[in-house]
Amino acid sequence: MEFKKLHPRIQDYIKNKGWKDLTEIQKRAFDPIFHGKNCVIEAPTSGGKTEAVLFPLLTRISSSSKSGFKILYIAPLKALLNDLSLRVLPYAQMCYLEAFKWHGDVSQSDKLQQMTFPADILLTTPESIEAILLRRANWQEVFKSLETIVIDEAHYFALTERGIHLSSLLERLETALPLPVQRIAITATIGNPQGLLKWLVGNRMHEGEYLCVKSGIEKERDFKVQFFKDEGADLQSTLYNLLIRKKSIVFERSRSSSEETATRINELNLNSRFPVKVKTHHSSVSKHLREEAENSIKNATEMSLNAIISTSTLELGIDIGELDQVIQIGSLTSAGSFLQRVGRTGRRTGRPQFFRGLCSDPEELLLLVGCVSLGLKRQSENINISTSAFHILAHQIICFCLQERGATPEQIWPVLSKAFCFSSITRAQFDKLVDAMISTNYLRSEAFGVLLIGIEAEQKFLKANWKRLFAIFDSGPMYNVVDGKKVIGTLDASFAMTQTLPFVFVLGGQEWNAIKLDHDAQQVLVKKNVTGLPPKWRSWGNFDVPYELAIEIGNILIGKESINFLDPYGFSVLDSQRNRFYLTEWKEGYWTVDGSEDGSTITIWTFAGDKINRCISMFLAYHINADQEYNYQRIYIKFQEVSYSIKSIMELLEQLKLTSSEQISILLESQIEVKWFSKFSECLPDNLAKKTILEKSIDLSGTIREAQNIIIVTV
């Protein structure tokens, strides 16, 4: 039935390709999309999601005589746009339509032509949309016929600050258009689709629909996790043998480990009859080399690559051909990431999905086993979607004022407040932010309350062709560590950005005192540490283990059954972890409280994930004076002078059950030290900065949910 509704040229294309039928998601999605409903589309990788969205849209707009962009198709990466354009442009031409790809590598002359003679479909990124709104005076004219906005890899956007930016951008765009615009989100995996739907449509009353189709064909799976004593010769030899005469992606944990693995493979090639051709792919590799690697592995020639050693940069839906296998070195902290990665294999008929996990650390083994176990159940984690991103609101106020060449708060607030990412922000808080930005010269107020850009915003964001304004994240992935005039190494920006001076860290086997942080130059000035104090590290968000994965690991540890995908050595390591963990007496639905005999330490076993345990730890820290550590499994409390009984700790946990979210927020904000966490965080007054830091660091709603439903017992 749906087949006959398609544009005749698309019907001819399907017949010529020999497709027996549309996929299930393509059938289910046709009517809702064709008739303009907001939708979240979820289907497995290679399930035909792109065509499920494009075919009804192309069929609909092919009958339109209006000029201007009618479909805005947004993707997170240039490489993904390049890949999408290889399909979208031919589909559009079939229906006598035009599509145009717009990103930073496209010539200005081609972009200028689009602003005069726009195509029917625009493929682009959020940053490019921002540039269009701020720099193209006739943007309202070229978007006046816009009917639909499609967001590809929507789960990735919703997880990150780029998604906050995007949702507010869409409000600025749509408010200038004559008619409401249909919004469609495409995802391969999402734990809380209704949350994604809210993020998509904002605070409108528009109806939205969630369309989900699981894989119709149960793919054969060849999954195995192997454990090694160390990351030495055995692991490297196993990896090398897996790569011979295969087409693979190897996912590593960091840029440096990607390069080290590639180096070892090249060393092993010296004595091999079948050398493995590899290249690396991560954020520090130039665009040219990344694209060269992507193109090479797609080809089926003797000179093409056997493997790409990548960080998460190849996790998204770039089609790099028919992969034989995905290999993970070390741990993962997301079942969603596992599903994204393994979904790239087994696309050919009769070929299984093939995954190998190789690790040498018992803690990493637990995380990897948990991810694979959830993945086998096709479960993804819930996404914690921001609703009070004050730093992005500050960014958007600046952009709105530039876009309109001056605007009043009464003009700005009704537009930006529609975005879901600002839905917990009140008008009073918005006004307080505006006042703070005026007082710090990020804005200046002129006659009739019109806001213009202040000198601070000009100096920090509008130099170098406004590059720092368009990108929510700073571009440099690393901070140089400098001792005097000597560069001694680098630190991840994710670590350096979240530190407060003074702090101590280890680099090259030496302890260093950080004496100055220069975020603009991306440098950490240091001197050698002579105090002998151990370094203290605390992760704030980038590698937090989510609740769903933590619970799965807890259940694996209390279980006794064999893990079919785990090799015998790995299972023996898991078994030893089970034996140690057995004494905690934890089980799902319970928190167990355990104390040492002398009363000096207490451990609360929750398996609730990092963000919930961080919240519990901060709540306890408000009431008791003690050293605390936490991870995704437990909170560990060590008393220095005064010992607290297990009973008193349990009473505090019971008190947590009865405390409102507003009260908890007030308690926790009082403990937060304001620090630099974004290039726009300096626009915020301290109280709003604390609220933003807190939202990024904890899962308050999850903590309250768990506390109210959990049973607390002693061991």
C-alpha positions as CSV (number, residue, x, y, z in Angstrom):
1,M,0.0,0.0,0.0
2,E,2.7,2.5,1.0
3,F,4.7,1.6,-2.1
4,K,2.0,3.0,-4.3
5,K,2.0,6.3,-2.4
6,L,5.6,7.0,-3.3
7,H,6.7,9.3,-6.1
8,P,6.6,7.3,-9.4
9,R,10.3,7.8,-9.9
10,I,11.1,6.4,-6.4
11,Q,8.8,3.4,-7.2
12,D,10.9,2.9,-10.4
13,Y,14.1,3.1,-8.5
14,I,13.0,0.5,-6.0
15,K,11.9,-1.9,-8.7
16,N,15.2,-1.4,-10.6
17,K,17.2,-2.1,-7.4
18,G,15.3,-5.4,-7.0
19,W,14.0,-4.6,-3.5
20,K,11.3,-7.1,-2.6
21,D,9.5,-4.5,-0.4
22,L,9.9,-1.5,1.8
23,T,11.3,-2.1,5.2
24,E,9.0,-2.1,8.2
25,I,10.1,1.3,9.4
26,Q,9.7,2.7,5.9
27,K,6.1,1.4,5.8
28,R,5.2,2.7,9.3
29,A,6.8,6.1,8.8
30,F,5.2,7.0,5.5
31,D,1.8,8.4,6.6
32,P,2.9,10.3,9.8
33,I,5.8,11.9,7.9
34,F,3.9,12.6,4.7
35,H,1.1,14.3,6.7
36,G,3.5,16.5,8.7
37,K,3.6,14.9,12.2
38,N,6.6,15.5,14.5
39,C,8.3,12.1,14.8
40,V,11.1,10.3,16.6
41,I,12.2,7.4,14.2
42,E,14.1,4.6,15.9
43,A,15.4,1.6,13.9
44,P,18.5,-0.5,13.9
45,T,21.6,0.6,12.0
46,S,21.2,-0.3,8.3
47,G,17.4,-0.5,8.8
48,G,16.6,2.0,6.1
49,K,15.9,5.0,8.4
50,T,17.2,7.6,6.0
51,E,14.9,6.4,3.2
52,A,12.0,6.0,5.7
53,V,12.2,9.8,6.2
54,L,13.3,11.0,2.7
55,F,10.8,9.0,0.6
56,P,7.6,10.5,2.0
57,L,9.2,14.0,2.3
58,L,10.4,13.9,-1.4
59,T,7.0,12.6,-2.5
60,R,5.3,15.5,-0.7
61,I,7.5,18.4,-1.6
62,S,7.8,17.3,-5.3
63,S,4.3,18.8,-5.9
64,S,5.2,22.2,-4.3
65,S,5.8,25.2,-6.6
66,K,7.3,27.3,-3.9
67,S,10.9,28.5,-4.0
68,G,13.3,28.2,-1.1
69,F,14.6,25.4,1.2
70,K,11.8,23.0,2.0
71,I,13.7,20.4,4.0
72,L,16.5,21.2,6.4
73,Y,18.5,18.0,7.1
74,I,20.9,18.4,10.0
75,A,23.8,16.1,10.9
76,P,26.5,16.3,13.5
77,L,29.6,15.8,11.3
78,K,30.9,17.0,8.0
79,A,31.9,13.5,7.1
80,L,28.4,12.3,7.8
81,L,27.0,15.1,5.6
82,N,29.4,14.1,2.8
83,D,28.2,10.5,3.1
84,L,24.5,11.4,3.3
85,S,24.8,13.6,0.2
86,L,25.8,10.6,-1.9
87,R,22.3,9.3,-1.3
88,V,20.2,12.4,-0.8
89,L,21.3,14.2,-4.0
90,P,20.4,11.3,-6.4
91,Y,17.1,10.7,-4.6
92,A,16.2,14.4,-4.9
93,Q,17.1,14.4,-8.6
94,M,14.8,11.4,-9.2
95,C,11.9,13.6,-8.0
96,Y,13.1,16.6,-10.1
97,L,14.4,18.4,-6.9
98,E,17.7,19.8,-5.9
99,A,19.7,19.2,-2.7
100,F,22.8,21.2,-1.5
101,K,25.4,20.3,1.1
102,W,26.5,23.3,3.2
103,H,29.5,23.1,5.7
104,G,32.8,24.7,6.3
105,D,34.6,23.0,3.4
106,V,32.1,24.2,0.8
107,S,33.2,27.3,-1.3
108,Q,31.7,30.7,-0.5
109,S,30.7,31.2,-4.1
110,D,28.5,28.1,-4.0
111,K,27.0,29.2,-0.7
112,L,26.3,32.7,-2.1
113,Q,24.5,31.1,-5.1
114,Q,22.3,29.1,-2.7
115,M,21.3,32.3,-0.9
116,T,20.1,33.6,-4.3
117,F,18.8,30.4,-5.9
118,P,18.1,28.0,-3.0
119,A,17.8,24.2,-3.5
120,D,14.8,22.3,-2.2
121,I,16.9,20.4,0.5
122,L,19.7,21.8,2.6
123,L,22.1,19.4,4.3
124,T,24.1,21.1,7.0
125,T,25.4,21.3,10.7
126,P,24.1,23.4,13.6
127,E,27.2,25.6,13.4
128,S,26.5,26.4,9.7
129,I,22.9,27.3,10.5
130,E,24.2,29.7,13.2
131,A,26.4,31.3,10.6
132,I,23.5,31.6,8.1
133,L,21.3,33.4,10.7
134,L,24.0,35.8,11.7
135,R,25.7,36.6,8.4
136,R,23.1,36.1,5.6
137,A,20.7,39.1,5.6
138,N,18.1,37.3,3.5
139,W,17.9,34.1,5.5
140,Q,14.2,34.5,6.2
141,E,13.5,34.7,2.5
142,V,15.3,31.5,1.6
143,F,13.7,29.6,4.5
144,K,10.2,31.0,4.1
145,S,9.0,27.8,2.4
146,L,10.6,25.5,5.0
147,E,8.3,22.5,5.8
148,T,10.4,20.0,7.7
149,I,13.6,19.8,9.8
150,V,15.3,16.4,10.0
151,I,17.9,15.7,12.7
152,D,20.1,12.7,12.1
153,E,21.9,10.9,14.9
154,A,19.5,12.8,17.3
155,H,20.6,10.8,20.3
156,Y,24.2,12.2,19.9
157,F,22.9,15.7,19.8
158,A,20.6,15.3,22.8
159,L,23.6,14.0,24.8
160,T,25.8,17.0,24.1
161,E,25.9,20.8,24.4
162,R,25.6,20.9,20.6
163,G,22.1,19.5,21.1
164,I,21.3,22.4,23.5
165,H,22.6,24.8,20.9
166,L,20.6,23.1,18.1
167,S,17.2,23.2,20.0
168,S,17.6,26.9,20.7
169,L,18.7,27.5,17.1
170,L,15.5,25.9,15.8
171,E,13.4,28.2,17.9
172,R,15.1,31.3,16.4
173,L,14.7,29.9,12.9
174,E,11.0,28.9,13.2
175,T,9.8,32.0,15.0
176,A,10.5,34.0,11.7
177,L,8.6,31.6,9.5
178,P,5.0,31.9,8.4
179,L,3.9,28.3,9.3
180,P,4.9,25.8,12.0
181,V,7.6,23.4,10.9
182,Q,7.5,19.6,11.1
183,R,10.4,18.1,13.2
184,I,11.8,14.6,12.7
185,A,14.6,13.0,14.8
186,I,16.4,9.9,13.6
187,T,18.2,7.5,16.0
188,A,19.4,4.0,16.0
189,T,19.1,3.6,19.8
190,I,17.6,5.5,22.6
191,G,16.6,4.5,26.1
192,N,14.0,7.2,26.8
193,P,12.3,8.1,23.4
194,Q,9.7,10.2,25.1
195,G,12.5,12.4,26.5
196,L,14.0,12.7,23.0
197,L,10.5,13.7,21.7
198,K,10.3,16.5,24.3
199,W,13.7,17.7,23.4
200,L,12.7,17.7,19.7
201,V,9.5,19.7,19.9
202,G,10.2,22.0,22.9
203,N,7.4,23.4,24.9
204,R,4.9,23.3,22.1
205,M,1.5,21.6,22.2
206,H,2.2,20.0,18.8
207,E,1.6,16.3,18.9
208,G,4.5,14.0,18.3
209,E,4.8,10.3,17.5
210,Y,7.5,7.8,18.4
211,L,8.0,5.2,15.7
212,C,10.2,2.2,16.6
213,V,10.9,-0.9,14.7
214,K,13.2,-3.6,16.0
215,S,15.3,-5.7,13.6
216,G,12.9,-7.9,11.6
217,I,15.6,-10.5,11.0
218,E,17.4,-11.9,14.1
219,K,21.0,-11.5,13.1
220,E,23.4,-14.2,14.0
221,R,25.9,-12.8,16.5
222,D,29.5,-13.7,17.1
223,F,30.4,-11.7,20.2
224,K,33.3,-12.5,22.4
225,V,35.2,-10.7,25.2
226,Q,38.7,-11.8,25.9
227,F,40.9,-11.0,28.9
228,F,44.7,-10.7,29.0
229,K,47.2,-10.4,31.9
230,D,48.4,-7.1,30.5
231,E,48.3,-5.1,27.3
232,G,51.5,-6.7,26.1
233,A,52.4,-9.2,23.3
234,D,49.5,-11.6,23.8
235,L,46.8,-8.9,23.4
236,Q,48.6,-7.3,20.4
237,S,49.2,-10.6,18.7
238,T,45.5,-11.5,19.1
239,L,44.5,-8.2,17.7
240,Y,46.9,-8.5,14.8
241,N,45.7,-12.0,13.8
242,L,42.0,-10.8,13.9
243,L,42.8,-8.0,11.4
244,I,44.6,-10.1,8.7
245,R,42.6,-10.1,5.5
246,K,39.6,-8.5,7.2
247,K,37.9,-5.1,7.0
248,S,37.7,-3.8,10.5
249,I,37.3,-0.8,12.8
250,V,39.2,-1.0,16.1
251,F,37.9,1.3,18.7
252,E,40.4,2.6,21.3
253,R,39.9,4.7,24.4
254,S,42.0,7.7,23.5
255,R,43.9,9.4,20.8
256,S,47.3,8.4,22.2
257,S,46.3,4.7,22.6
258,S,45.0,4.8,19.0
259,E,48.4,5.9,17.7
260,E,50.2,3.4,19.9
261,T,48.1,0.5,18.6
262,A,48.7,1.5,15.0
263,T,52.4,1.7,15.7
264,R,52.5,-1.8,17.1
265,I,50.6,-3.2,14.2
266,N,53.1,-1.6,11.8
267,E,55.9,-3.2,13.8
268,L,54.3,-6.6,13.5
269,N,53.9,-6.0,9.7
270,L,57.7,-6.3,9.3
271,N,57.6,-10.1,9.8
272,S,54.2,-10.9,8.3
273,R,53.3,-12.6,5.1
274,F,50.0,-10.6,5.0
275,P,50.7,-7.1,6.3
276,V,47.7,-5.2,7.8
277,K,47.2,-1.7,6.3
278,V,46.0,0.6,9.1
279,K,45.4,4.3,9.7
280,T,44.1,6.2,12.7
281,H,41.0,8.3,12.9
282,H,40.5,10.7,15.8
283,S,39.9,14.4,16.6
284,S,43.6,15.3,16.4
285,V,44.1,13.8,12.9
286,S,43.6,16.3,10.1
287,K,40.4,16.4,8.1
288,H,42.2,15.4,5.0
289,L,43.8,12.3,6.6
290,R,40.5,11.2,8.2
291,E,38.7,11.4,4.9
292,E,41.5,9.6,3.2
293,A,41.1,6.7,5.7
294,E,37.3,6.7,5.3
295,N,37.6,6.5,1.5
296,S,40.3,3.9,1.5
297,I,38.5,1.4,3.7
298,K,35.4,1.7,1.5
299,N,37.3,0.4,-1.6
300,A,37.9,-3.2,-2.3
301,T,41.4,-3.0,-3.9
302,E,44.7,-4.4,-2.8
303,M,45.8,-1.0,-1.7
304,S,42.7,-0.2,0.5
305,L,42.9,-0.3,4.2
306,N,42.3,-3.4,6.3
307,A,41.5,-1.4,9.5
308,I,41.0,2.0,11.0
309,I,42.1,2.5,14.6
310,S,39.6,5.0,15.9
311,T,38.3,6.7,19.0
312,S,34.5,7.4,19.1
313,T,34.8,9.6,16.0
314,L,33.7,6.7,13.8
315,E,30.8,5.7,16.0
316,L,28.2,7.7,14.2
317,G,26.5,6.6,11.0
318,I,29.1,7.2,8.3
319,D,28.8,4.4,5.8
320,I,32.3,2.9,5.4
321,G,31.3,-0.2,3.6
322,E,30.6,-3.8,4.5
323,L,32.7,-4.3,7.6
324,D,33.7,-7.8,8.7
325,Q,34.2,-6.9,12.4
326,V,34.3,-4.3,15.1
327,I,37.0,-4.7,17.8
328,Q,37.0,-2.8,21.1
329,I,40.2,-2.3,23.1
330,G,39.5,-1.7,26.8
331,S,36.2,-0.6,28.3
332,L,33.0,1.1,27.1
333,T,30.7,3.0,29.4
334,S,27.6,3.0,27.2
335,A,25.5,0.1,25.8
336,G,24.2,2.6,23.3
337,S,27.7,3.1,22.0
338,F,28.2,-0.7,21.8
339,L,25.0,-1.0,19.7
340,Q,26.1,1.8,17.4
341,R,29.5,0.2,16.8
342,V,28.5,-3.4,16.4
343,G,25.6,-2.4,14.1
344,R,28.2,-1.6,11.4
345,T,28.8,-5.3,10.9
346,G,26.7,-8.2,9.6
347,R,25.1,-6.1,6.8
348,R,25.8,-8.7,4.2
349,T,23.3,-11.7,3.9
350,G,24.6,-14.7,5.8
351,R,27.2,-12.7,7.7
352,P,26.9,-12.4,11.5
353,Q,27.4,-9.3,13.5
354,F,31.0,-9.8,14.7
355,F,32.5,-8.2,17.8
356,R,35.6,-8.7,19.8
357,G,36.4,-7.0,23.1
358,L,40.0,-7.2,24.3
359,C,41.0,-5.9,27.7
360,S,43.5,-6.4,30.5
361,D,42.0,-4.6,33.5
362,P,39.4,-6.2,35.8
363,E,37.4,-3.0,36.2
364,E,37.4,-2.4,32.4
365,L,36.3,-6.0,32.0
366,L,33.2,-5.4,34.2
367,L,32.2,-2.3,32.1
368,L,32.7,-4.1,28.8
369,V,30.8,-7.2,29.9
370,G,28.0,-5.0,31.2
371,C,27.8,-3.1,27.9
372,V,27.7,-6.3,25.8
373,S,25.1,-7.8,28.1
374,L,22.8,-4.8,27.7
375,G,23.5,-4.7,24.0
376,L,22.4,-8.3,23.6
377,K,19.1,-7.3,25.2
378,R,19.0,-4.3,22.8
379,Q,18.8,-1.9,25.8
380,S,20.2,1.6,25.7
381,E,20.7,4.0,28.5
382,N,18.4,6.9,29.2
383,I,19.7,10.3,28.1
384,N,19.8,13.0,30.7
385,I,18.6,16.0,28.7
386,S,19.5,19.5,30.0
387,T,16.7,21.9,31.0
388,S,18.7,24.7,32.6
389,A,21.8,25.3,30.4
390,F,22.5,28.9,31.4
391,H,25.8,29.0,29.6
392,I,24.2,28.2,26.3
393,L,21.4,30.6,27.0
394,A,24.1,33.3,27.4
395,H,25.6,32.3,24.1
396,Q,22.1,32.4,22.4
397,I,21.4,35.9,23.9
398,I,24.6,37.2,22.2
399,C,23.7,35.5,18.9
400,F,20.1,36.8,19.0
401,C,21.4,40.4,19.5
402,L,23.8,40.0,16.6
403,Q,21.1,38.4,14.4
404,E,18.6,41.2,15.0
405,R,21.3,44.0,15.3
406,G,19.9,44.7,18.8
407,A,17.0,43.2,20.7
408,T,15.1,43.7,24.0
409,P,14.7,41.0,26.6
410,E,11.0,41.1,25.8
411,Q,11.9,40.1,22.2
412,I,14.4,37.4,23.2
413,W,12.7,35.6,26.0
414,P,9.5,34.5,24.2
415,V,11.6,32.8,21.5
416,L,14.3,31.1,23.5
417,S,12.0,30.0,26.3
418,K,10.3,27.6,23.9
419,A,13.4,25.4,23.7
420,F,13.3,22.4,26.0
421,C,16.9,22.9,27.1
422,F,15.8,26.2,28.8
423,S,12.4,24.9,30.1
424,S,13.5,25.0,33.8
425,I,14.7,28.6,33.5
426,T,12.4,31.2,34.9
427,R,11.9,34.7,33.5
428,A,13.4,36.1,36.7
429,Q,16.6,34.0,36.2
430,F,16.7,35.1,32.5
431,D,16.6,38.7,33.6
432,K,19.3,38.1,36.2
433,L,21.5,36.6,33.5
434,V,21.0,39.6,31.3
435,D,21.8,42.0,34.1
436,A,25.0,40.1,34.9
437,M,26.0,40.2,31.2
438,I,25.5,43.9,31.1
439,S,27.5,44.4,34.3
440,T,30.4,42.4,32.9
441,N,30.3,44.2,29.5
442,Y,29.2,41.1,27.5
443,L,26.1,43.2,26.7
444,R,25.3,46.9,26.7
445,S,21.9,48.4,27.1
446,E,20.9,51.3,24.9
447,A,17.7,53.4,24.6
448,F,14.4,51.6,25.1
449,G,16.2,48.6,26.7
450,V,17.7,47.4,23.4
451,L,20.7,45.1,24.0
452,L,23.8,45.3,21.9
453,I,27.1,43.4,22.0
454,G,29.5,44.6,24.7
455,I,33.3,45.0,24.5
456,E,33.9,41.7,26.4
457,A,31.9,39.7,23.9
458,E,33.6,41.4,21.0
459,Q,37.0,40.6,22.3
460,K,36.4,37.0,23.3
461,F,34.0,35.8,20.6
462,L,34.0,38.0,17.6
463,K,37.7,37.9,16.5
464,A,39.1,35.5,13.9
465,N,35.9,35.6,11.8
466,W,33.7,34.8,14.8
467,K,35.0,31.3,14.9
468,R,34.7,31.0,18.7
469,L,31.1,32.1,18.6
470,F,29.9,29.6,16.1
471,A,31.4,26.6,17.9
472,I,29.9,25.7,21.3
473,F,33.0,23.7,22.1
474,D,36.5,25.0,22.0
475,S,38.3,23.5,19.0
476,G,41.5,22.3,20.6
477,P,41.2,18.8,22.2
478,M,44.4,19.2,24.2
479,Y,46.1,21.6,26.6
480,N,49.9,22.0,26.5
481,V,51.7,21.5,29.8
482,V,54.5,24.0,30.1
483,D,57.3,24.1,32.6
484,G,59.1,27.4,32.1
485,K,59.6,27.5,28.3
486,K,59.6,23.7,27.8
487,V,56.4,21.9,26.7
488,I,56.5,18.6,28.6
489,G,53.3,17.1,27.3
490,T,49.6,17.5,27.0
491,L,46.4,17.1,29.0
492,D,42.9,16.4,27.8
493,A,40.9,19.5,27.6
494,S,38.0,17.6,29.4
495,F,40.3,17.3,32.4
496,A,42.0,20.7,32.3
497,M,38.8,22.7,31.9
498,T,37.2,21.3,35.0
499,Q,40.1,21.9,37.5
500,T,40.4,24.6,40.1
501,L,43.8,25.9,41.1
502,P,45.9,24.6,42.7
503,F,45.8,21.0,41.6
504,V,48.3,18.2,41.3
505,F,48.6,15.6,38.5
506,V,51.0,13.1,37.1
507,L,52.6,13.3,33.6
508,G,55.6,11.3,32.4
509,G,55.9,9.6,35.8
510,Q,56.5,13.0,37.5
511,E,54.1,14.9,39.8
512,W,53.4,18.5,38.8
513,N,51.8,21.4,40.5
514,A,49.6,23.5,38.2
515,I,50.3,27.1,39.0
516,K,48.3,28.8,36.1
517,L,45.5,27.8,33.7
518,D,45.3,29.8,30.5
519,H,42.1,28.6,28.8
520,D,42.4,30.9,25.9
521,A,45.9,29.7,25.0
522,Q,45.0,26.2,26.2
523,Q,48.1,25.9,28.4
524,V,48.7,24.7,31.9
525,L,51.8,26.3,33.5
526,V,53.4,24.0,36.0
527,K,56.3,23.4,38.3
528,K,57.6,20.1,39.7
529,N,55.8,19.0,42.9
530,V,58.0,18.6,45.9
531,T,55.3,18.2,48.6
532,G,54.9,14.5,48.1
533,L,51.1,14.8,48.1
534,P,49.3,12.3,45.9
535,P,47.4,13.7,43.0
536,K,43.6,13.8,43.2
537,W,41.5,13.3,40.1
538,R,37.8,13.4,39.8
539,S,35.8,12.9,36.6
540,W,32.9,15.2,36.1
541,G,30.7,13.8,33.4
542,N,32.8,12.7,30.4
543,F,33.1,9.1,31.4
544,D,30.3,8.7,34.0
545,V,28.9,5.2,34.1
546,P,25.1,5.6,33.6
547,Y,22.5,4.0,35.9
548,E,21.3,1.3,33.5
549,L,24.9,0.0,33.0
550,A,25.7,0.2,36.7
551,I,22.6,-1.9,37.6
552,E,23.4,-4.5,34.9
553,I,26.9,-4.9,36.3
554,G,25.5,-5.3,39.8
555,N,23.2,-8.0,38.6
556,I,26.1,-9.7,36.8
557,L,28.1,-9.7,40.0
558,I,25.4,-11.2,42.1
559,G,24.6,-13.8,39.5
560,K,26.1,-17.2,39.2
561,E,25.4,-18.1,35.6
562,S,28.1,-18.4,33.0
563,I,28.6,-15.5,30.5
564,N,28.6,-17.1,27.1
565,F,30.5,-14.4,25.3
566,L,33.3,-14.3,27.9
567,D,36.5,-16.4,27.4
568,P,37.6,-18.8,30.2
569,Y,40.3,-16.5,31.6
570,G,38.0,-13.5,31.6
571,F,35.3,-15.6,33.4
572,S,37.8,-16.6,36.1
573,V,38.6,-12.9,36.6
574,L,34.8,-12.1,36.8
575,D,34.3,-15.0,39.2
576,S,37.0,-13.6,41.6
577,Q,35.1,-10.3,41.4
578,R,31.9,-12.1,42.3
579,N,33.5,-13.8,45.3
580,R,34.8,-10.4,46.6
581,F,31.5,-8.7,46.0
582,Y,29.4,-11.5,47.6
583,L,29.9,-10.1,51.1
584,T,28.1,-6.8,50.2
585,E,24.8,-8.6,50.0
586,W,23.6,-6.0,47.4
587,K,20.7,-6.8,45.1
588,E,18.6,-4.7,42.7
589,G,16.0,-2.6,44.6
590,Y,18.2,-2.3,47.6
591,W,21.0,-0.1,49.0
592,T,23.2,-1.9,51.5
593,V,25.2,-0.1,54.2
594,D,28.3,-1.8,55.5
595,G,30.7,-0.5,58.2
596,S,34.2,-1.4,59.4
597,E,34.5,-3.0,62.8
598,D,36.2,0.1,64.3
599,G,33.6,2.4,62.9
600,S,36.1,4.4,60.9
601,T,34.6,3.7,57.4
602,I,31.2,3.1,56.0
603,T,30.3,1.9,52.4
604,I,27.0,2.4,50.8
605,W,26.5,-0.1,47.9
606,T,23.9,1.3,45.4
607,F,25.0,0.3,41.8
608,A,23.2,3.5,40.8
609,G,25.8,5.0,38.5
610,D,28.2,7.9,38.9
611,K,25.8,10.8,38.7
612,I,23.4,9.4,41.2
613,N,26.1,8.4,43.6
614,R,27.8,11.8,43.2
615,C,24.5,13.3,44.2
616,I,24.2,11.1,47.3
617,S,27.8,11.8,48.3
618,M,27.3,15.6,48.1
619,F,24.1,15.3,50.1
620,L,25.9,13.4,52.8
621,A,28.8,15.8,52.7
622,Y,26.5,18.6,53.7
623,H,25.6,16.8,56.9
624,I,28.8,15.0,57.9
625,N,32.4,15.9,58.1
626,A,34.3,13.0,56.5
627,D,36.4,12.1,53.5
628,Q,34.4,10.5,50.7
629,E,35.0,8.7,47.5
630,Y,32.4,7.4,45.0
631,N,32.1,5.5,41.8
632,Y,29.2,3.9,39.9
633,Q,29.0,1.1,42.5
634,R,29.2,2.7,45.9
635,I,29.9,5.7,48.2
636,Y,32.9,5.2,50.6
637,I,33.0,7.3,53.7
638,K,36.1,7.6,55.9
639,F,35.9,9.4,59.2
640,Q,38.9,11.3,60.6
641,E,38.0,12.0,64.2
642,V,34.3,11.6,64.9
643,S,32.8,8.2,63.9
644,Y,29.2,8.0,62.7
645,S,27.2,4.9,63.3
646,I,25.7,2.9,60.5
647,K,22.3,3.9,62.0
648,S,23.1,7.6,61.6
649,I,24.1,7.2,58.0
650,M,20.9,5.2,57.3
651,E,18.9,8.0,59.0
652,L,20.5,10.5,56.6
653,L,19.6,8.2,53.6
654,E,16.0,8.0,54.9
655,Q,16.1,11.8,55.2
656,L,17.1,12.0,51.5
657,K,13.9,10.1,50.6
658,L,11.8,12.9,52.2
659,T,13.8,15.9,50.8
660,S,12.3,17.7,47.8
661,S,14.3,18.3,44.7
662,E,14.3,22.1,45.4
663,Q,15.8,21.5,48.9
664,I,18.4,19.1,47.6
665,S,19.5,21.6,44.9
666,I,19.9,24.3,47.5
667,L,22.0,22.0,49.8
668,L,24.2,20.9,46.9
669,E,24.7,24.3,45.3
670,S,26.1,25.5,48.6
671,Q,29.0,23.1,48.2
672,I,29.9,23.9,44.6
673,E,32.9,26.1,43.9
674,V,32.4,28.2,40.8
675,K,34.9,27.3,38.2
676,W,35.5,27.6,34.4
677,F,33.5,24.9,32.6
678,S,32.8,26.5,29.2
679,K,34.0,29.5,27.3
680,F,30.5,31.0,27.9
681,S,30.5,30.2,31.7
682,E,32.2,33.6,32.4
683,C,29.0,35.3,31.3
684,L,27.1,33.8,34.3
685,P,26.7,35.1,37.8
686,D,27.9,32.7,40.4
687,N,24.5,31.4,41.5
688,L,23.5,30.5,37.9
689,A,26.9,29.0,37.2
690,K,26.4,26.7,40.2
691,K,23.0,25.6,38.9
692,T,24.6,24.7,35.5
693,I,27.5,22.9,37.0
694,L,25.2,20.9,39.3
695,E,22.9,19.9,36.4
696,K,26.0,18.7,34.4
697,S,27.4,16.8,37.3
698,I,24.4,14.9,38.9
699,D,21.2,13.2,38.1
700,L,18.8,14.8,40.6
701,S,15.6,13.3,39.3
702,G,17.2,9.8,39.1
703,T,18.5,10.2,42.7
704,I,15.0,11.1,44.0
705,R,13.4,8.3,42.0
706,E,15.8,5.7,43.4
707,A,15.7,7.1,46.9
708,Q,11.9,7.0,47.1
709,N,11.7,3.4,45.7
710,I,14.7,1.8,47.2
711,I,14.9,-0.4,50.4
712,I,17.9,0.5,52.6
713,V,19.4,-2.4,54.7
714,T,22.6,-3.1,56.7
715,V,25.0,-5.9,56.0
